[in-house]
Amino acid sequence: MSKRVLITGGAGFLGSYLVEAHLLRGDLVTCLDNLQTGSKENILPLLEHPNFTFLEQDVMQPIEGEFEQIFNFACPASPPRYQENPIHTFQTSVLGVANLLEMAQKSGARLLHASTSEVYGDPLIHPQTEAYWGNVNPIGERSCYDEGKRAAETLCNDSRRILGVDAKLVRIFNTYGPRMDPADGRVVSNFVVQALQGKDLTIYGKGEQTRSFCFVDDLILVILAMMDADNFSGPVNIGNPGEFTMLELADLILEMTGSKSKKVFRPLPADDPTQRRPDISLAKEKLGWEPKISLAEGLKRTIVYFDEWLKGHG
């Protein structure tokens, strides 16, 4: 039976995949995006779909309609983008989530909020479990995002505990794939675009900091599973536990693209985490999920996408 689904940030990287997945299910999908970092290109083929509605507006504004499921992905996720207007970033996480929680309470909707591995900050335990409270600088350059997402988790949890709102939390670790913004400043898109253009690959610090990279197809499957799961609200880590240094990632992309680009080193940004890897035991136990797509396979598809994108936007 079809559902009425609201996806905020639905023109963004992850949001657009969720829109497609729900249209394939036969759902009535409303995509809300202010296009600050989302792109109409991501949803262009869907604009004529009879079950699809696009609203260009901010998540903090009143939203028309009643929905059975609400996915909140309305926040810039790359450091350069969320630092452009840090006050708006923080307000999006807090006031935007408060707006959606009020909607969910009134209509009895189930809400899934996209939180982030950034709630762990620069972690003092490794890998990170959901029980870890984090190590976050509350007044740093990244805190508009880190602390905004932490505050949003508080709102979701208290709304569920006190008001009975069916609110769920997923903590997303680094995700990549086609439709990433080539200029968003995240490491996979940076390296791939630089390699394809023959530019130097920019590595921060000594390149020894680690990240774990989940391909978008794997991540969408677990997000859908989480929304559909009864009696489990999270928070739950979702991501690929494979761990790679920035140097390893750079070398793999250079090899796969055949690029002659060189690696150049720049100072490490403030509060940049040195290690990041999810413990996904809870996702395996509660959702029966673990990622299937290797970094090499995911990068292969991502490189093809960016190669075609660059040729079309040259």
Wavefront OBJ file of the C-alpha trace (Angstrom):
o trace
v 0.000 0.000 0.000
v 1.408 3.393 -0.990
v 2.484 5.871 1.686
v 2.664 9.654 1.773
v 6.361 10.380 2.236
v 8.181 13.672 2.874
v 11.919 13.778 2.151
v 13.640 16.991 3.196
v 16.936 17.630 1.452
v 15.465 15.439 -1.272
v 17.387 17.109 -4.105
v 20.691 16.356 -2.392
v 23.086 13.465 -2.824
v 21.442 10.966 -0.475
v 17.967 12.478 -0.532
v 17.547 12.031 -4.288
v 18.228 8.294 -3.986
v 15.603 8.026 -1.259
v 13.110 9.853 -3.489
v 13.742 7.342 -6.291
v 13.465 4.367 -3.950
v 10.064 5.472 -2.655
v 8.719 6.265 -6.114
v 9.692 2.729 -7.127
v 7.659 1.487 -4.154
v 4.637 3.368 -5.486
v 4.619 5.965 -2.716
v 3.443 9.572 -3.010
v 6.664 11.524 -2.497
v 7.082 15.181 -1.575
v 10.661 16.418 -1.950
v 11.522 19.571 -0.017
v 14.817 21.348 -0.655
v 15.980 24.969 -0.557
v 18.693 24.074 -3.112
v 21.443 25.526 -0.911
v 23.501 22.408 -1.596
v 20.956 20.204 -3.363
v 20.606 20.300 -7.135
v 17.608 20.110 -9.442
v 19.822 17.991 -11.720
v 19.513 15.152 -9.199
v 15.723 15.027 -9.515
v 15.240 16.336 -13.063
v 13.997 13.006 -14.489
v 11.392 12.814 -11.696
v 9.709 16.205 -12.072
v 7.040 14.835 -14.439
v 6.357 11.733 -12.328
v 2.682 11.692 -11.254
v 3.540 10.688 -7.666
v 6.241 13.330 -7.198
v 5.938 16.859 -5.788
v 8.839 19.281 -5.415
v 8.787 22.117 -2.881
v 11.612 24.651 -3.036
v 11.679 25.951 0.519
v 13.594 25.895 3.780
v 12.890 23.139 6.312
v 12.379 25.776 9.010
v 9.323 27.187 7.216
v 5.795 25.764 7.708
v 5.262 22.733 5.465
v 1.888 21.944 3.919
v 0.527 18.419 3.905
v 0.213 15.356 6.111
v 2.621 12.465 5.804
v 3.050 8.952 7.139
v 6.847 8.952 6.835
v 9.272 11.866 7.128
v 12.973 11.595 6.244
v 15.058 14.568 7.384
v 18.179 15.065 5.270
v 17.995 18.858 5.167
v 21.446 20.084 6.151
v 24.723 20.744 4.316
v 27.065 17.848 5.090
v 30.458 18.914 3.742
v 32.666 21.118 5.961
v 33.200 23.933 3.415
v 29.460 24.146 2.735
v 28.216 24.028 6.312
v 30.865 26.555 7.386
v 29.729 29.092 4.748
v 26.790 30.083 6.957
v 27.348 28.393 10.321
v 24.412 30.037 12.068
v 21.992 28.835 9.390
v 23.558 25.372 9.540
v 22.946 25.160 13.288
v 19.425 26.542 12.957
v 18.648 24.013 10.210
v 19.603 21.170 12.523
v 17.695 22.498 15.526
v 14.760 24.621 14.313
v 14.259 22.484 11.207
v 14.114 19.280 13.231
v 11.786 20.904 15.779
v 9.459 21.877 12.922
v 9.403 18.325 11.561
v 8.911 16.757 14.993
v 5.879 18.973 15.553
v 4.498 17.843 12.179
v 5.147 14.202 13.064
v 3.401 14.564 16.415
v 0.289 16.146 14.868
v -0.056 13.636 12.036
v 1.275 10.511 13.770
v 4.055 10.197 11.186
v 7.216 8.194 11.686
v 10.293 10.422 11.387
v 13.821 9.301 10.529
v 16.502 11.890 11.212
v 19.840 11.715 9.437
v 22.422 12.261 12.151
v 26.117 11.804 11.579
v 29.363 10.251 12.742
v 30.407 13.844 13.518
v 28.501 13.545 16.808
v 31.538 11.528 17.963
v 33.904 14.413 17.144
v 37.588 13.445 17.237
v 36.929 10.123 18.976
v 38.916 8.845 21.939
v 37.672 5.275 21.406
v 38.006 3.262 18.225
v 35.933 2.004 16.495
v 32.967 4.096 17.572
v 29.922 2.431 19.140
v 26.541 4.042 19.712
v 27.251 4.085 23.457
v 30.179 6.502 23.004
v 29.304 10.103 23.948
v 31.923 11.727 21.746
v 34.734 14.262 21.973
v 33.405 17.447 20.369
v 34.651 21.031 20.477
v 31.494 23.122 21.119
v 33.034 26.402 19.862
v 35.173 25.278 16.923
v 34.728 25.928 13.206
v 32.952 22.590 12.774
v 30.712 22.900 15.831
v 27.800 24.464 13.916
v 27.362 21.042 12.296
v 28.645 18.722 15.033
v 26.729 20.356 17.870
v 23.707 21.058 15.679
v 23.408 17.353 14.933
v 23.926 16.458 18.599
v 21.185 18.921 19.608
v 18.886 17.434 16.947
v 19.403 13.991 18.477
v 18.389 15.412 21.853
v 15.198 16.872 20.360
v 14.326 13.584 18.643
v 14.996 11.514 21.743
v 13.046 13.801 24.095
v 10.135 14.068 21.635
v 9.955 10.283 21.531
v 10.361 9.879 25.308
v 7.994 12.621 26.450
v 5.583 13.219 23.558
v 5.492 9.735 22.037
v 6.750 10.844 18.613
v 7.921 7.891 16.516
v 11.383 9.379 15.878
v 14.370 7.359 14.674
v 18.079 8.211 14.505
v 20.738 6.970 12.092
v 24.362 8.087 12.429
v 25.771 8.180 8.913
v 29.488 7.643 8.347
v 31.336 8.795 5.205
v 29.271 7.945 2.150
v 30.181 8.414 -1.507
v 28.952 7.662 -5.002
v 27.402 9.190 -8.122
v 25.579 12.533 -7.626
v 28.060 13.839 -5.091
v 28.676 17.534 -5.681
v 32.121 17.726 -7.339
v 32.824 20.976 -5.479
v 31.587 19.965 -2.028
v 35.055 19.598 -0.542
v 34.699 15.984 0.615
v 37.659 13.732 0.170
v 36.361 11.220 -2.392
v 34.952 13.865 -4.721
v 38.059 16.035 -4.215
v 40.492 13.251 -5.075
v 38.522 11.846 -8.016
v 37.928 15.234 -9.658
v 41.531 16.333 -9.103
v 42.854 13.059 -10.539
v 40.605 13.225 -13.611
v 41.628 16.833 -14.242
v 45.324 16.085 -13.786
v 45.544 18.414 -10.795
v 47.517 17.788 -7.606
v 45.648 15.742 -4.995
v 45.306 17.850 -1.841
v 46.114 15.853 1.289
v 45.723 17.432 4.718
v 48.227 16.743 7.474
v 50.397 13.708 6.758
v 47.511 11.793 5.210
v 47.551 9.284 8.062
v 44.059 10.136 9.333
v 41.531 7.406 8.570
v 37.979 7.261 7.268
v 35.526 4.490 6.421
v 33.729 4.791 3.091
v 30.269 3.388 2.383
v 28.889 3.282 -1.162
v 25.545 5.039 -1.528
v 23.595 1.936 -2.671
v 24.481 0.099 0.548
v 23.528 3.079 2.683
v 20.119 3.605 1.079
v 19.194 -0.026 1.781
v 19.851 0.322 5.505
v 18.053 3.687 5.732
v 14.949 2.108 4.214
v 15.279 -0.890 6.545
v 15.544 1.432 9.545
v 12.428 3.382 8.571
v 10.491 0.134 8.120
v 11.688 -1.428 11.396
v 9.177 -1.470 14.230
v 10.273 -1.238 17.884
v 13.763 0.072 17.104
v 14.519 3.779 17.181
v 18.308 3.865 17.365
v 20.579 5.672 17.302
v 22.349 3.245 15.009
v 25.660 3.564 13.185
v 25.410 3.026 9.429
v 28.506 2.919 7.281
v 31.227 0.622 6.034
v 33.705 -0.497 8.734
v 36.553 -0.839 6.228
v 39.176 1.708 7.309
v 41.594 3.537 5.000
v 44.125 6.320 5.418
v 43.886 9.337 3.153
v 47.151 8.264 1.524
v 45.723 4.813 0.769
v 42.617 6.388 -0.746
v 44.675 8.804 -2.839
v 46.924 6.045 -4.168
v 43.938 3.837 -5.053
v 42.216 6.649 -6.961
v 45.427 7.537 -8.811
v 45.819 3.895 -9.803
v 42.190 3.487 -10.890
v 42.106 6.707 -12.932
v 45.588 6.229 -14.426
v 46.250 9.828 -13.431
v 49.750 11.318 -13.294
v 48.668 13.792 -10.627
v 50.990 14.365 -7.699
v 50.103 14.474 -4.009
v 50.558 17.772 -2.181
v 50.250 18.275 1.558
v 48.451 21.079 3.387
v 47.949 21.822 7.116
v 45.296 19.748 8.854
v 42.028 21.713 9.354
v 40.965 22.536 12.904
v 39.207 19.724 14.789
v 39.572 17.307 11.869
v 39.105 13.792 13.319
v 42.190 11.573 13.156
v 40.260 8.268 13.146
v 36.789 7.343 12.032
v 35.341 3.830 11.785
v 31.878 2.617 12.758
v 31.083 -0.385 14.873
v 28.009 -1.676 12.988
v 27.179 -4.587 15.299
v 23.845 -2.993 16.199
v 22.840 -2.521 12.544
v 23.666 -6.171 11.884
v 21.670 -7.332 14.911
v 18.585 -5.124 14.583
v 18.370 -4.590 10.816
v 20.184 -7.622 9.397
v 22.357 -5.271 7.362
v 25.991 -4.953 6.435
v 27.544 -3.279 3.383
v 28.329 -5.427 0.340
v 30.096 -3.083 -2.092
v 33.888 -2.842 -1.804
v 35.740 0.461 -1.959
v 37.300 -0.497 -5.303
v 33.910 -1.339 -6.851
v 32.251 1.775 -5.479
v 35.100 4.009 -6.642
v 34.891 2.462 -10.126
v 31.264 3.585 -10.444
v 32.003 6.960 -8.891
v 34.913 7.656 -11.247
v 32.712 6.866 -14.269
v 30.093 9.317 -12.972
v 32.554 12.163 -12.397
v 34.279 11.542 -15.724
v 30.948 11.914 -17.529
v 29.964 14.899 -15.362
v 33.197 16.739 -16.159
v 32.779 16.102 -19.890
v 29.232 17.455 -19.742
v 30.152 20.530 -17.679
v 33.545 21.319 -19.164
l 1 2 3 4 5 6 7 8 9 10 11 12 13 14 15 16 17 18 19 20 21 22 23 24 25 26 27 28 29 30 31 32 33 34 35 36 37 38 39 40 41 42 43 44 45 46 47 48 49 50 51 52 53 54 55 56 57 58 59 60 61 62 63 64 65 66 67 68 69 70 71 72 73 74 75 76 77 78 79 80 81 82 83 84 85 86 87 88 89 90 91 92 93 94 95 96 97 98 99 100 101 102 103 104 105 106 107 108 109 110 111 112 113 114 115 116 117 118 119 120 121 122 123 124 125 126 127 128 129 130 131 132 133 134 135 136 137 138 139 140 141 142 143 144 145 146 147 148 149 150 151 152 153 154 155 156 157 158 159 160 161 162 163 164 165 166 167 168 169 170 171 172 173 174 175 176 177 178 179 180 181 182 183 184 185 186 187 188 189 190 191 192 193 194 195 196 197 198 199 200 201 202 203 204 205 206 207 208 209 210 211 212 213 214 215 216 217 218 219 220 221 222 223 224 225 226 227 228 229 230 231 232 233 234 235 236 237 238 239 240 241 242 243 244 245 246 247 248 249 250 251 252 253 254 255 256 257 258 259 260 261 262 263 264 265 266 267 268 269 270 271 272 273 274 275 276 277 278 279 280 281 282 283 284 285 286 287 288 289 290 291 292 293 294 295 296 297 298 299 300 301 302 303 304 305 306 307 308 309 310 311 312 313 314
